[in-house]
Amino acid sequence: MASAAAVLEWLLRRATWISRLGIWAGGLLLMAAVVMIVVEILMRRTVGWSFRGAHELSGYVLAISAAWSFAFALQEKAHIRVDVFYARLQPRWRALLDLLALTFMGLFALVLAQQTLGVLSTSIVRNSTANTPLSTPLWIPQILWWSGLAWFAVVTLLLWTRILIALLAGDLGRVDQLAGSLTLEEEIGEYQESKT
């Protein structure tokens, strides 16, 4: 079990690196979309010319960047959690709740990835294009969208497996590091560290 845990730790480190690349790429896409929208607004106001694609492309960018941010948010424990009772529980119960929450997150991620794969497959088979002046082949933004959601499912499965192994080994501290909700004091500490 120790070797499986070591392999999973290595995979999770690599997954964090890939997820970080995903959020940087998503952030750059968002910045490009902002520039494109600003240029279009300025062109429309000054010379009456419109690109006629900024709205469509910015929608694709939002979907793609959001999809690629989910895995990183999970790894950073940034998804919103309701933890009113969580902090009052014994560590073993908290670890079990963390595993349960990650189970549901994983099921959600798998359903998202499966459903978006269906949308992507349909677009490819039908050779669908956007009903817009750009007539974008829909498989292009959809494959980027789907890949972000599929990556989210993969990272969730890796994290779930690592947490299960830690829980079975009685390593509640590692479970808390990977999936535990931050206490108010920890959040304040992180905030203060970011300010220095």
LOLODREN-509697 format. One line per field, with one value per atom (N, C-alpha, C): residue in three letters; atom name; x, y, z. Coordinates in pm, 1 decimal, padded with zeros to 6 digits. Each point is the difference from the previous one (the first is absolute). Layout:
N
res [ALA,...]
atom [CA,...]
x [X,...]
y [Y,...]
z [Z,...]
end
This chain:
196
res [MET,MET,MET,ALA,ALA,ALA,SER,SER,SER,ALA,ALA,ALA,ALA,ALA,ALA,ALA,ALA,ALA,VAL,VAL,VAL,LEU,LEU,LEU,GLU,GLU,GLU,TRP,TRP,TRP,LEU,LEU,LEU,LEU,LEU,LEU,ARG,ARG,ARG,ARG,ARG,ARG,ALA,ALA,ALA,THR,THR,THR,TRP,TRP,TRP,ILE,ILE,ILE,SER,SER,SER,ARG,ARG,ARG,LEU,LEU,LEU,GLY,GLY,GLY,ILE,ILE,ILE,TRP,TRP,TRP,ALA,ALA,ALA,GLY,GLY,GLY,GLY,GLY,GLY,LEU,LEU,LEU,LEU,LEU,LEU,LEU,LEU,LEU,MET,MET,MET,ALA,ALA,ALA,ALA,ALA,ALA,VAL,VAL,VAL,VAL,VAL,VAL,MET,MET,MET,ILE,ILE,ILE,VAL,VAL,VAL,VAL,VAL,VAL,GLU,GLU,GLU,ILE,ILE,ILE,LEU,LEU,LEU,MET,MET,MET,ARG,ARG,ARG,ARG,ARG,ARG,THR,THR,THR,VAL,VAL,VAL,GLY,GLY,GLY,TRP,TRP,TRP,SER,SER,SER,PHE,PHE,PHE,ARG,ARG,ARG,GLY,GLY,GLY,ALA,ALA,ALA,HIS,HIS,HIS,GLU,GLU,GLU,LEU,LEU,LEU,SER,SER,SER,GLY,GLY,GLY,TYR,TYR,TYR,VAL,VAL,VAL,LEU,LEU,LEU,ALA,ALA,ALA,ILE,ILE,ILE,SER,SER,SER,ALA,ALA,ALA,ALA,ALA,ALA,TRP,TRP,TRP,SER,SER,SER,PHE,PHE,PHE,ALA,ALA,ALA,PHE,PHE,PHE,ALA,ALA,ALA,LEU,LEU,LEU,GLN,GLN,GLN,GLU,GLU,GLU,LYS,LYS,LYS,ALA,ALA,ALA,HIS,HIS,HIS,ILE,ILE,ILE,ARG,ARG,ARG,VAL,VAL,VAL,ASP,ASP,ASP,VAL,VAL,VAL,PHE,PHE,PHE,TYR,TYR,TYR,ALA,ALA,ALA,ARG,ARG,ARG,LEU,LEU,LEU,GLN,GLN,GLN,PRO,PRO,PRO,ARG,ARG,ARG,TRP,TRP,TRP,ARG,ARG,ARG,ALA,ALA,ALA,LEU,LEU,LEU,LEU,LEU,LEU,ASP,ASP,ASP,LEU,LEU,LEU,LEU,LEU,LEU,ALA,ALA,ALA,LEU,LEU,LEU,THR,THR,THR,PHE,PHE,PHE,MET,MET,MET,GLY,GLY,GLY,LEU,LEU,LEU,PHE,PHE,PHE,ALA,ALA,ALA,LEU,LEU,LEU,VAL,VAL,VAL,LEU,LEU,LEU,ALA,ALA,ALA,GLN,GLN,GLN,GLN,GLN,GLN,THR,THR,THR,LEU,LEU,LEU,GLY,GLY,GLY,VAL,VAL,VAL,LEU,LEU,LEU,SER,SER,SER,THR,THR,THR,SER,SER,SER,ILE,ILE,ILE,VAL,VAL,VAL,ARG,ARG,ARG,ASN,ASN,ASN,SER,SER,SER,THR,THR,THR,ALA,ALA,ALA,ASN,ASN,ASN,THR,THR,THR,PRO,PRO,PRO,LEU,LEU,LEU,SER,SER,SER,THR,THR,THR,PRO,PRO,PRO,LEU,LEU,LEU,TRP,TRP,TRP,ILE,ILE,ILE,PRO,PRO,PRO,GLN,GLN,GLN,ILE,ILE,ILE,LEU,LEU,LEU,TRP,TRP,TRP,TRP,TRP,TRP,SER,SER,SER,GLY,GLY,GLY,LEU,LEU,LEU,ALA,ALA,ALA,TRP,TRP,TRP,PHE,PHE,PHE,ALA,ALA,ALA,VAL,VAL,VAL,VAL,VAL,VAL,THR,THR,THR,LEU,LEU,LEU,LEU,LEU,LEU,LEU,LEU,LEU,TRP,TRP,TRP,THR,THR,THR,ARG,ARG,ARG,ILE,ILE,ILE,LEU,LEU,LEU,ILE,ILE,ILE,ALA,ALA,ALA,LEU,LEU,LEU,LEU,LEU,LEU,ALA,ALA,ALA,GLY,GLY,GLY,ASP,ASP,ASP,LEU,LEU,LEU,GLY,GLY,GLY,ARG,ARG,ARG,VAL,VAL,VAL,ASP,ASP,ASP,GLN,GLN,GLN,LEU,LEU,LEU,ALA,ALA,ALA,GLY,GLY,GLY,SER,SER,SER,LEU,LEU,LEU,THR,THR,THR,LEU,LEU,LEU,GLU,GLU,GLU,GLU,GLU,GLU,GLU,GLU,GLU,ILE,ILE,ILE,GLY,GLY,GLY,GLU,GLU,GLU,TYR,TYR,TYR,GLN,GLN,GLN,GLU,GLU,GLU,SER,SER,SER,LYS,LYS,LYS,THR,THR,THR]
atom [N,CA,C,N,CA,C,N,CA,C,N,CA,C,N,CA,C,N,CA,C,N,CA,C,N,CA,C,N,CA,C,N,CA,C,N,CA,C,N,CA,C,N,CA,C,N,CA,C,N,CA,C,N,CA,C,N,CA,C,N,CA,C,N,CA,C,N,CA,C,N,CA,C,N,CA,C,N,CA,C,N,CA,C,N,CA,C,N,CA,C,N,CA,C,N,CA,C,N,CA,C,N,CA,C,N,CA,C,N,CA,C,N,CA,C,N,CA,C,N,CA,C,N,CA,C,N,CA,C,N,CA,C,N,CA,C,N,CA,C,N,CA,C,N,CA,C,N,CA,C,N,CA,C,N,CA,C,N,CA,C,N,CA,C,N,CA,C,N,CA,C,N,CA,C,N,CA,C,N,CA,C,N,CA,C,N,CA,C,N,CA,C,N,CA,C,N,CA,C,N,CA,C,N,CA,C,N,CA,C,N,CA,C,N,CA,C,N,CA,C,N,CA,C,N,CA,C,N,CA,C,N,CA,C,N,CA,C,N,CA,C,N,CA,C,N,CA,C,N,CA,C,N,CA,C,N,CA,C,N,CA,C,N,CA,C,N,CA,C,N,CA,C,N,CA,C,N,CA,C,N,CA,C,N,CA,C,N,CA,C,N,CA,C,N,CA,C,N,CA,C,N,CA,C,N,CA,C,N,CA,C,N,CA,C,N,CA,C,N,CA,C,N,CA,C,N,CA,C,N,CA,C,N,CA,C,N,CA,C,N,CA,C,N,CA,C,N,CA,C,N,CA,C,N,CA,C,N,CA,C,N,CA,C,N,CA,C,N,CA,C,N,CA,C,N,CA,C,N,CA,C,N,CA,C,N,CA,C,N,CA,C,N,CA,C,N,CA,C,N,CA,C,N,CA,C,N,CA,C,N,CA,C,N,CA,C,N,CA,C,N,CA,C,N,CA,C,N,CA,C,N,CA,C,N,CA,C,N,CA,C,N,CA,C,N,CA,C,N,CA,C,N,CA,C,N,CA,C,N,CA,C,N,CA,C,N,CA,C,N,CA,C,N,CA,C,N,CA,C,N,CA,C,N,CA,C,N,CA,C,N,CA,C,N,CA,C,N,CA,C,N,CA,C,N,CA,C,N,CA,C,N,CA,C,N,CA,C,N,CA,C,N,CA,C,N,CA,C,N,CA,C,N,CA,C,N,CA,C,N,CA,C,N,CA,C,N,CA,C,N,CA,C,N,CA,C,N,CA,C,N,CA,C,N,CA,C,N,CA,C,N,CA,C,N,CA,C,N,CA,C,N,CA,C,N,CA,C,N,CA,C,N,CA,C,N,CA,C,N,CA,C,N,CA,C,N,CA,C,N,CA,C,N,CA,C,N,CA,C,N,CA,C,N,CA,C,N,CA,C,N,CA,C,N,CA,C,N,CA,C,N,CA,C,N,CA,C,N,CA,C,N,CA,C,N,CA,C,N,CA,C,N,CA,C,N,CA,C,N,CA,C,N,CA,C,N,CA,C,N,CA,C,N,CA,C]
x [00082.3,-00082.3,00086.5,00119.8,00089.7,00048.2,00026.3,00045.8,-00111.3,-00124.5,-00113.9,-00017.1,00016.7,-00011.4,00108.3,00122.9,00110.4,-00026.8,-00051.5,-00032.5,-00109.6,-00100.7,-00109.6,00047.5,00090.7,00055.5,00073.4,00077.4,00071.4,-00098.8,-00103.6,-00101.5,-00073.1,-00027.9,-00068.2,00088.7,00129.4,00091.4,-00000.6,00004.1,-00006.1,-00135.2,-00104.5,-00134.6,-00012.1,00061.8,-00002.3,00071.4,00111.3,00074.9,-00084.5,-00065.9,-00084.8,-00118.9,-00060.0,-00113.9,00042.2,00120.9,00050.4,00019.9,00049.0,00011.3,-00138.0,-00098.2,-00136.7,-00056.1,00025.6,-00054.9,00076.1,00130.2,00075.2,-00048.2,-00020.0,-00051.1,-00139.1,-00084.7,-00133.3,00005.1,00091.6,00015.2,00045.7,00094.2,00045.9,-00113.0,-00079.1,-00115.3,-00099.2,-00023.6,-00091.5,00053.7,00130.3,00059.6,-00012.6,00023.8,-00014.2,-00144.1,-00095.4,-00141.4,-00033.9,00054.8,-00024.3,00055.3,00122.2,00060.7,-00084.6,-00043.5,-00081.2,-00131.9,-00063.2,-00126.7,00022.2,00106.2,00030.0,00028.5,00078.9,00030.4,-00128.2,-00086.2,-00125.0,-00087.4,-00009.0,-00079.5,00056.6,00132.6,00062.7,-00019.5,00013.8,-00017.7,-00144.6,-00092.6,-00140.9,-00035.5,00057.8,-00032.1,00070.8,00121.0,00076.4,-00022.9,00000.0,-00012.1,-00123.9,-00080.1,-00122.2,00020.6,00119.1,00029.1,-00008.3,-00055.9,-00011.9,00063.3,00070.3,00065.5,-00102.3,-00111.9,-00111.2,00036.8,00095.0,00035.6,00045.6,00012.9,00051.9,-00091.3,-00129.7,-00094.2,00010.5,00002.3,00008.7,00131.6,00110.9,00130.2,00017.2,-00051.4,00012.6,-00081.9,-00112.5,-00077.9,00078.0,00067.8,00083.6,00112.7,00061.9,00111.2,-00046.3,-00116.5,-00050.8,-00023.3,-00061.6,-00026.7,00130.1,00095.1,00126.6,00080.2,00011.7,00080.6,-00064.4,-00132.2,-00067.4,00024.5,-00015.1,00018.6,00141.3,00098.3,00138.0,00036.0,-00082.8,00029.8,-00053.3,-00095.0,-00063.3,00099.6,00089.4,00095.4,00094.8,00048.3,00091.4,-00072.3,-00123.5,-00076.9,-00018.5,-00021.7,-00013.9,00129.7,00110.8,00129.0,00038.3,-00046.3,00028.9,-00107.3,-00097.7,-00113.1,-00074.3,-00019.9,-00062.6,-00148.5,-00051.3,-00143.8,-00074.0,-00114.8,-00077.8,-00051.9,00013.8,-00048.2,-00077.8,-00099.6,-00075.1,00056.4,00065.0,00068.9,-00039.7,-00127.0,-00048.2,00026.9,-00033.8,00018.2,00133.5,00057.2,00122.1,00112.0,00022.2,00110.5,-00018.8,-00121.6,-00028.1,00013.2,00019.7,00007.7,00139.3,00006.9,00127.5,00073.0,00131.9,00076.5,-00041.7,-00031.9,-00039.5,-00130.2,-00095.7,-00127.6,00019.9,00089.0,00029.3,00061.7,00091.8,00063.5,-00102.9,-00092.5,-00105.4,-00090.0,-00032.4,-00080.7,00075.5,00131.1,00081.4,-00004.1,00011.3,-00006.0,-00138.2,-00104.1,-00136.5,-00022.0,00046.1,-00014.9,00076.2,00118.5,00078.9,-00063.1,-00067.5,-00073.0,-00107.8,-00076.9,-00105.1,00057.7,00111.3,00066.7,00047.2,00056.0,00046.4,-00113.7,-00112.6,-00116.0,-00048.7,-00002.7,-00039.7,00096.0,00130.4,00100.5,-00013.7,-00024.4,-00016.3,-00123.3,-00110.0,-00121.7,00023.9,00066.1,00031.7,00085.0,00104.9,00088.9,-00073.8,-00083.0,-00074.4,-00101.6,-00070.6,-00101.3,00063.1,00109.4,00065.2,00065.6,00043.5,00051.5,-00110.4,-00122.2,-00113.7,-00026.6,00008.4,-00019.0,00109.6,00123.5,00113.2,-00014.9,-00036.2,-00016.9,-00106.9,-00110.8,-00108.0,00047.9,00074.9,00051.8,00094.7,00081.4,00093.6,-00075.8,-00093.2,-00075.3,-00081.9,-00062.1,-00086.5,00076.1,00127.4,00080.3,-00065.5,-00042.1,-00074.6,00087.2,-00060.7,00066.0,-00090.8,00059.2,-00077.7,-00089.9,-00118.9,-00095.2,00029.5,00120.7,00048.8,00077.1,00034.5,00079.0,00134.2,00058.0,00127.7,-00015.4,-00115.9,-00024.8,00110.8,00034.2,00105.8,-00037.0,00088.6,-00025.1,-00004.8,-00112.6,-00021.0,00092.1,00053.7,00087.8,00125.9,00041.1,00124.0,-00012.4,-00097.2,-00010.1,-00047.8,-00082.2,-00054.3,00105.2,00099.5,00104.1,00086.1,00020.9,00074.8,-00082.0,-00129.2,-00092.4,-00006.2,-00021.9,-00009.0,00130.9,00114.2,00127.3,00022.2,-00044.4,00009.1,-00087.3,-00121.3,-00089.5,00048.3,00055.5,00056.2,00120.2,00082.5,00113.8,-00047.2,-00105.7,-00060.0,-00039.3,-00060.9,-00039.4,00122.2,00105.2,00122.1,00063.3,00012.1,00060.9,-00085.1,-00130.3,-00088.0,00021.2,00011.4,00023.0,00134.9,00103.9,00131.9,-00005.2,-00061.7,-00009.4,-00083.3,-00110.4,-00087.0,00076.2,00075.4,00076.1,00106.8,00068.8,00103.8,-00059.7,-00114.6,-00064.8,-00048.6,-00054.2,-00044.6,00116.9,00114.4,00117.8,00047.4,00001.3,00040.7,-00097.1,-00127.3,-00101.1,00015.3,00021.4,00018.3,00127.1,00101.5,00126.5,-00007.2,-00109.7,-00014.6,00073.3,00041.0,00073.0,-00100.7,-00066.0,-00103.9,00058.3,00124.1,00065.5,00013.9,00033.9,00014.2,-00134.9,-00102.5,-00134.9,-00037.5,00029.5,-00032.0,00079.1,00127.5,00081.5,-00055.9,-00046.5,-00047.7,-00141.9,-00086.7,-00141.4,-00070.2,00064.9,-00066.6,-00032.8,-00107.5,-00040.2,00090.6,00039.2,00085.0,-00077.9,00065.7,-00062.2,00009.1,-00073.9,00003.2,00141.2,00069.0,00136.2,00094.2,-00017.1,00084.3,-00027.5,-00125.8,-00033.7,00058.3,-00007.2,00057.9,00151.0,00063.6,00143.4,00041.2,-00076.3,00027.7,-00016.5,-00102.0,-00023.7,00116.3,00044.1,00110.6,00129.7,00022.7,00119.5,-00002.7,-00118.9,-00008.9,00024.8,-00018.5,00020.9,00145.6,00080.3,00141.4,00086.9]
y [-00119.9,00119.9,00126.1,-00010.9,00115.6,00035.8,-00101.6,00029.1,00062.2,-00046.4,00059.5,00145.6,00026.7,00137.8,00087.4,-00053.6,00078.0,00030.7,-00097.9,00022.1,00105.1,-00009.6,00097.5,00139.9,00009.0,00131.0,00060.9,-00082.3,00045.7,00044.7,-00079.8,00035.5,00129.1,00016.9,00122.2,00123.2,-00014.8,00113.0,00037.3,-00098.9,00025.5,00058.6,-00050.4,00051.1,00147.0,00036.3,00140.2,00086.5,-00048.6,00073.9,00019.2,-00107.4,00009.7,00092.3,-00011.9,00086.7,00146.2,00024.2,00137.9,00054.4,-00083.8,00040.9,00033.0,-00081.7,00023.1,00133.3,00035.8,00128.6,00117.8,-00017.5,00107.7,00019.3,-00110.5,00010.0,00062.0,-00042.1,00058.6,00148.6,00037.7,00141.2,00082.5,-00055.2,00070.2,00012.0,-00106.1,00006.9,00107.2,00007.8,00103.4,00140.0,00018.0,00131.1,00034.4,-00098.5,00022.5,00035.4,-00065.7,00029.4,00142.4,00042.6,00136.8,00100.5,-00022.6,00089.8,00003.9,-00117.4,-00007.7,00077.8,-00013.5,00070.8,00150.1,00042.2,00143.4,00057.5,-00071.6,00046.8,00009.5,-00099.3,00004.8,00117.8,00024.2,00113.6,00131.1,00014.8,00122.0,00016.4,-00108.4,00007.1,00032.8,-00058.2,00025.4,00145.7,00055.1,00138.7,00102.2,-00032.8,00100.0,-00006.9,-00118.0,-00009.8,-00077.9,-00047.4,-00069.8,-00141.2,-00056.4,-00135.6,-00096.6,-00118.6,-00100.5,-00130.0,-00064.5,-00126.7,-00112.4,00009.2,-00094.9,-00140.0,-00009.8,-00131.9,00002.1,00119.9,00011.8,-00068.5,00016.0,-00060.9,-00152.2,-00054.8,-00145.2,-00054.3,00060.3,-00047.9,00015.1,00107.8,00018.1,-00104.2,-00043.0,-00107.9,-00130.1,-00030.7,-00119.9,00008.8,00116.1,00020.3,-00019.2,00052.7,-00015.0,-00146.6,-00075.1,-00141.9,-00078.8,00025.2,-00073.8,00033.3,00128.0,00038.1,-00048.2,00002.0,-00051.7,-00149.6,-00074.4,-00145.0,-00036.7,00073.8,-00030.5,00047.7,00084.4,00047.4,-00093.7,-00085.2,-00085.9,-00091.5,-00063.7,-00093.0,00073.3,00116.2,00075.6,00046.8,00044.7,00042.3,-00116.6,-00119.6,-00117.7,-00028.2,00006.7,-00028.2,00105.7,00120.4,00108.0,00015.2,-00088.8,00001.7,00133.8,00048.4,00131.1,-00008.3,-00120.6,-00011.7,00032.7,00059.6,00041.2,-00122.3,00005.3,-00109.0,00059.6,-00072.5,00038.7,-00085.0,00064.8,-00075.6,00042.4,00028.6,00044.0,-00105.8,-00125.0,-00108.9,-00071.6,00013.9,-00071.9,00024.9,00122.6,00035.1,-00056.7,-00032.9,-00051.8,-00152.9,-00066.0,-00145.2,-00050.1,-00126.3,-00066.5,-00015.7,-00004.9,-00010.5,-00117.5,-00115.1,-00116.5,00028.4,00062.9,00033.1,00104.5,00097.3,00100.4,-00065.7,-00094.7,-00069.7,-00079.0,-00064.8,-00074.3,00094.3,00114.6,00098.9,00055.4,00020.0,00046.0,-00101.4,-00128.3,-00104.3,-00005.0,00013.9,00000.4,00119.3,00117.4,00120.0,-00016.1,-00056.8,-00021.3,-00106.7,-00095.9,-00099.8,00066.9,00087.3,00070.4,00096.6,00064.3,00088.4,-00079.8,-00118.2,-00085.5,-00046.1,-00037.2,-00040.2,00116.0,00118.6,00119.3,00026.4,-00011.4,00022.6,-00102.9,-00125.0,-00104.1,00024.7,00040.6,00029.7,00118.4,00103.5,00115.2,-00040.8,-00076.4,-00042.4,-00088.2,-00090.4,-00091.0,00076.3,00093.3,00075.9,00093.1,00063.8,00088.9,-00079.6,-00123.0,-00086.0,-00032.5,-00018.5,-00022.5,00120.1,00118.5,00122.6,00012.1,-00024.1,00006.1,-00102.3,-00122.3,-00105.7,00036.7,00053.7,00042.0,00109.2,00095.6,00108.7,-00052.2,-00098.2,-00057.0,-00077.8,-00085.3,-00083.7,00085.9,00102.7,00085.5,00113.4,00011.4,00109.3,00135.6,00015.0,00118.4,00124.3,00111.3,00129.8,00094.2,00103.3,00098.9,00076.9,00032.2,00076.8,00149.2,00037.8,00136.9,00040.5,00127.4,00041.8,-00073.6,-00044.2,-00070.8,-00144.5,-00058.2,-00140.9,-00091.4,00018.3,-00078.8,-00147.7,-00088.1,-00142.7,-00029.0,-00047.5,-00010.2,-00098.9,-00095.3,-00096.8,00066.2,00112.3,00065.0,00051.9,00087.5,00041.7,-00113.4,-00090.4,-00106.5,-00101.1,-00025.2,-00094.9,00059.6,00130.7,00066.8,00004.4,00022.8,00000.5,-00139.0,-00101.6,-00136.8,-00043.9,00033.5,-00044.1,00056.9,00123.6,00057.0,-00075.0,-00036.4,-00074.3,-00143.6,-00060.2,-00134.9,00002.3,00103.9,00013.4,00014.7,00074.2,00014.7,-00137.4,-00084.1,-00134.6,-00084.8,00009.7,-00077.3,00042.4,00129.7,00050.5,-00039.8,00006.1,-00039.6,-00147.1,-00084.3,-00142.7,-00024.3,00069.3,-00013.3,00040.7,00114.0,00050.6,-00093.4,-00048.3,-00092.5,-00126.1,-00054.9,-00123.0,00023.2,00113.8,00030.3,00018.1,00063.8,00020.9,-00132.6,-00086.0,-00131.7,-00078.8,00001.1,-00072.3,00059.4,00131.8,00064.7,-00034.0,-00002.1,-00031.8,-00144.2,-00092.5,-00140.2,-00021.6,00081.4,-00009.3,00074.4,00070.0,00075.2,00132.7,00046.8,00126.4,00114.8,00033.9,00102.5,00138.3,00021.3,00127.9,00024.2,-00106.2,00014.4,00022.8,-00067.6,00022.9,00146.2,00053.0,00139.9,00094.1,-00031.9,00083.3,00001.8,-00113.6,-00011.2,00050.9,-00024.1,00029.0,00073.3,00015.4,00061.9,00146.2,00041.1,00139.7,00083.5,00114.6,00088.2,00058.3,00008.7,00066.6,00150.5,00073.7,00145.8,00051.8,-00058.5,00042.9,-00026.1,-00116.1,-00031.2,00095.5,00033.1,00095.3,00136.9,00043.2,00129.1,-00003.7,-00111.6,-00014.8,00006.4,-00067.7,00005.9,00141.7,00068.4,00137.1,00090.4,-00015.3,00081.9,-00031.5,-00128.2,-00036.7,00062.3,00005.8,00057.5,00150.6,00063.2,00144.4,00036.3,-00098.2,00030.4,-00027.9]
z [00000.0,00000.0,00000.0,00061.2,00003.6,-00140.3,-00083.1,-00135.7,-00083.1,00020.7,-00071.0,00042.0,00128.7,00049.2,-00060.9,-00011.5,-00058.0,-00147.4,-00073.6,-00141.4,-00012.3,00084.2,-00004.9,00037.0,00097.0,00036.1,-00119.5,-00069.8,-00118.3,-00107.7,-00022.5,-00099.4,00037.5,00127.8,00044.3,-00018.9,00021.0,-00024.9,-00148.1,-00085.6,-00144.4,-00038.4,00060.9,-00028.7,00040.6,00111.4,00042.3,-00102.6,-00051.8,-00101.7,-00125.6,-00046.6,-00119.1,00026.2,00117.4,00034.6,00004.1,00050.7,00004.0,-00141.6,-00090.1,-00140.4,-00056.5,00035.9,-00046.6,00045.8,00125.8,00046.2,-00059.2,-00023.0,-00065.3,-00143.5,-00070.5,-00137.3,00000.0,00094.2,00010.5,00031.8,00088.3,00033.6,-00119.6,-00077.2,-00120.4,-00102.1,-00013.9,-00090.6,00044.6,00131.1,00051.2,-00026.9,00019.2,-00027.9,-00148.7,-00086.8,-00144.0,-00034.9,00065.3,-00024.8,00043.0,00112.4,00047.4,-00100.1,-00047.5,-00098.4,-00126.7,-00045.6,-00121.0,00017.7,00113.9,00024.7,00005.5,00067.5,00009.3,-00138.8,-00080.0,-00135.6,-00081.7,00011.3,-00075.5,00041.7,00130.9,00047.8,-00054.0,00008.9,-00049.6,-00150.1,-00075.1,-00145.4,-00036.6,00074.6,-00028.7,00028.3,00106.1,00037.8,-00088.2,-00043.2,-00074.8,-00150.8,-00057.7,-00145.5,-00045.2,00095.5,-00035.6,-00051.8,00020.6,-00046.2,00117.1,-00024.7,00104.4,-00046.9,00088.7,-00028.1,-00018.0,00066.8,-00006.4,00047.6,00085.8,00050.0,00144.6,00053.8,00135.7,00100.8,-00016.1,00093.6,-00005.1,-00119.7,-00016.5,00056.7,-00038.7,00045.2,00150.6,00056.3,00144.7,00075.1,-00056.4,00061.8,00001.8,-00110.5,-00004.4,00102.5,00007.4,00093.0,00143.8,00033.4,00136.8,00033.6,-00090.6,00025.0,00013.0,-00087.1,00001.9,00125.2,00031.7,00116.9,00129.4,00008.1,00119.6,00013.9,-00109.0,00004.8,00045.3,-00049.1,00037.2,00139.9,00060.0,00135.6,00107.9,-00033.5,00101.2,00071.0,-00075.0,00060.8,00094.6,-00042.6,00085.9,00126.2,-00014.5,00117.0,00097.3,-00053.3,00086.2,00073.7,-00070.2,00062.2,00103.7,-00019.8,00094.7,00106.9,-00000.4,00094.0,-00006.2,-00121.3,-00019.1,-00034.2,-00022.4,-00024.4,00129.7,-00014.2,00116.7,00074.5,00131.4,00085.5,00115.6,00043.5,00120.1,00113.2,00094.9,00104.8,00140.9,00017.3,00131.2,00105.8,-00030.5,00096.4,-00017.3,-00117.0,-00035.0,00101.5,00035.9,00089.8,00140.5,00036.7,00133.3,00009.0,-00112.0,-00002.0,00034.1,00040.0,00023.6,-00133.2,-00000.3,-00125.3,-00088.8,00059.2,-00081.1,-00074.1,00067.5,-00065.6,-00108.6,00026.6,-00102.4,-00123.1,00022.8,-00111.8,-00080.7,00068.7,-00070.2,-00079.4,00058.3,-00073.0,-00120.4,00015.7,-00113.0,-00113.8,00034.2,-00102.0,-00064.3,00080.4,-00052.8,-00093.4,00042.1,-00082.8,-00131.2,00007.1,-00121.3,-00088.9,00060.2,-00078.7,-00083.2,00063.9,-00074.0,-00102.6,00034.2,-00095.3,-00120.5,00026.2,-00108.8,-00089.4,00060.8,-00080.4,-00085.9,00058.5,-00074.0,-00116.1,00027.0,-00104.6,-00111.7,00035.9,-00101.7,-00086.2,00062.7,-00076.5,-00093.7,00050.2,-00085.0,-00120.0,00026.4,-00108.6,-00099.6,00049.2,-00088.1,-00084.5,00061.0,-00073.6,-00104.0,00036.7,-00096.9,-00112.6,00028.5,-00105.8,-00100.2,00051.4,-00088.9,-00089.8,00056.7,-00078.4,-00105.9,00041.0,-00092.6,-00112.9,00035.3,-00101.0,-00101.6,00049.1,-00089.7,-00094.5,00051.7,-00084.1,-00106.8,00036.1,-00097.7,-00107.4,00042.1,-00095.0,-00095.6,00053.8,-00083.5,-00067.3,00029.8,-00054.5,00030.3,00126.0,00042.1,00002.7,-00039.0,00009.5,00076.9,00055.0,00073.6,-00095.8,00045.6,-00079.9,00019.5,-00036.7,00018.6,-00125.5,-00011.7,-00116.5,-00013.4,00110.3,-00007.1,-00047.4,00021.3,-00034.6,00053.2,00124.4,00063.4,00001.9,-00046.7,00018.2,00150.4,00049.2,00144.3,00069.6,-00073.8,00064.8,00054.5,-00057.2,00044.4,00143.9,00030.5,00140.2,00091.2,-00055.3,00084.4,00043.4,-00083.1,00041.7,00110.8,-00003.9,00107.3,00128.6,-00014.4,00114.0,00062.2,-00083.8,00048.7,00065.2,-00059.2,00057.3,00140.3,00024.1,00134.5,00099.4,-00042.6,00088.9,00020.3,-00104.1,00013.8,00094.7,-00010.6,00090.7,00143.9,00020.3,00133.3,00054.4,-00082.9,00042.8,00034.6,-00080.6,00025.7,00132.3,00022.6,00123.4,00120.4,-00013.9,00109.8,00034.4,-00101.9,00023.5,00066.7,-00045.6,00062.9,00147.3,00025.8,00136.4,00086.9,-00053.1,00073.9,00037.0,-00095.2,00025.2,00106.5,-00009.5,00100.1,00138.1,00008.1,00129.0,00057.6,-00083.7,00046.8,00057.5,-00068.2,00049.3,00133.0,00009.1,00125.7,00112.2,-00030.6,00100.9,00047.1,-00092.6,00036.4,00081.6,-00025.7,00074.6,00133.0,00024.3,00124.9,-00000.7,-00117.8,-00011.7,-00016.1,00109.5,-00003.4,-00028.6,00038.2,-00028.2,-00149.9,-00073.8,-00145.7,-00064.4,00051.1,-00052.1,00019.3,00118.0,00028.0,-00090.2,-00025.4,-00089.4,-00141.3,-00046.7,-00137.7,-00019.6,00098.9,-00023.9,00112.8,00112.8,00113.7,-00023.6,00059.9,-00009.4,00089.5,-00049.6,00078.8,00117.0,00114.9,00113.2,-00021.7,00078.7,-00011.0,00024.8,00097.4,00031.4,-00118.0,-00066.9,-00115.4,-00115.3,-00021.0,-00106.2,00028.8,00126.4,00038.1,-00019.3,00037.6,-00018.4,-00145.7,-00087.0,-00144.7,-00052.9,00046.8,-00044.6,00043.0,00122.9,00049.0,-00074.1,-00032.9,-00076.1,-00138.6,-00061.2,-00133.4,-00000.3,00113.1,00011.3,00024.6,00042.8,00028.1,-00117.7]
end
